[in-house]
């Protein structure tokens, strides 16, 4: 977790999306009231080891593991938090003191804490259980905002693919060996993941659209969502149609693996040392893009999601409920969860990170994959992500960089590396000399360039 980000949040102080608790050696009694309120409202950060005034007091080192275990256990306990919501607290050391940071996303469901419903405003957490109109509006807002919550009371456990539960258990175990889902039955895992709930209109319980999309057989998915599909297309030589295509009409877990396989088949890989660990830049870059394509889409619209590889770029499109319009600025945007339950499961199995980190990671890995390129995120009725495969670096700047690396580089070599004619290179060099950015030292043959 980004230490600098947490420091900024602490400096900003408590607000509708931030709550501090001292929790020196045990959890405060109202910790889960705050968690419940965050889930019901717009999410936020709960930071343990900080007092109400924003002073970092730290939690006792000897108590850290017990605090972490209590948070994980209680968040998965329906007697404490219902529906359960698995949380992943992180230890962050600031100013030599230990804090525990719990990022709580907005949930697509209404949660209770020990039988009471809490909501949040600028002043803190409030028990709204007795305020029937307020609670009704809360349920209505969740149902209207999140189509993943659609309940199908006729779906049975036999409609899910058993192999997918085994796959999820193996993946969460890789992330956290003692993850509660490892020991849960298939039905209990679905409930813990928030994929089984009550339909308020019929008063019947059932599995949700999110459950069907994540774990359903192909037959089940086509029954509940006949238009569901994701198109993976390679369009380089045959630009009118395609060179290769994968028409994907299956669950989201296998869709993710097929899309990553399509990327691996058609795009080169590059490796990078992150500390002492060698990582695949391609896989890190496109897992963010594919995760966004599958998770943050409006499934009830028939517009097919697309992943398209072209000669100079890779782009994805999916139908969207926009909260802003136009290009997203990574330094100034507020991420909004489109399908929190689906996103939560992808996060637990390690395929995506916290909400908002995907945009920042895509910028980071895009430049590592191909220098001087930047991705674009464009929000509208369709959400579009563009990852350039060719550099946007200006030819004059590229010439400067190449000369810096090799002051004896020839015009023919510059032409080949920049990708323009020798005559165009000569014109660029003349302009750079007039602007006193470079100087030729010595004769045309045997001389060298000097950067001014």
Secondary structure, 3 states (H helix, E strand, C coil): CCHHHHHHHHHHCCECCEEEECCCCCCCCCHHHHHHHHHHCCCEEEEECECCCCCECCCCHHHHHHHHHHHHHHHCCCCCEECCCCCCCEEEEECCEEEEEEEECCCCCCCEECCEEEEEECCEEEECCCCHHHHHHHHHHHHHHCHHHCEECCCCHHHECHHHHHHHHHHHHHHCCCCHHHHCCHHHHHHHCCCEEEECCCCEEEEEHHHHHHHECHHHHHHHCCCCCEEEEEECCCCCCCCEEEEECCCHHHHHHHHHHHHHHHCCCCEEEECCEEEEHHHHHHHHHHHHHHHCCCCCCCCCEEEEEECCEEEEEEECCCCCCEECCCCCCCCCCCCHHHHHHHHHCCCCCCCCHHHHHHHHHHHHHCCCCCCEEEECCEEEEEEECCCCCCHHHHHHHHHHHCCCCCHHHHHHHHCCCHHHHHHHHHHHHHCCCEEEECCCCCCEEEEC
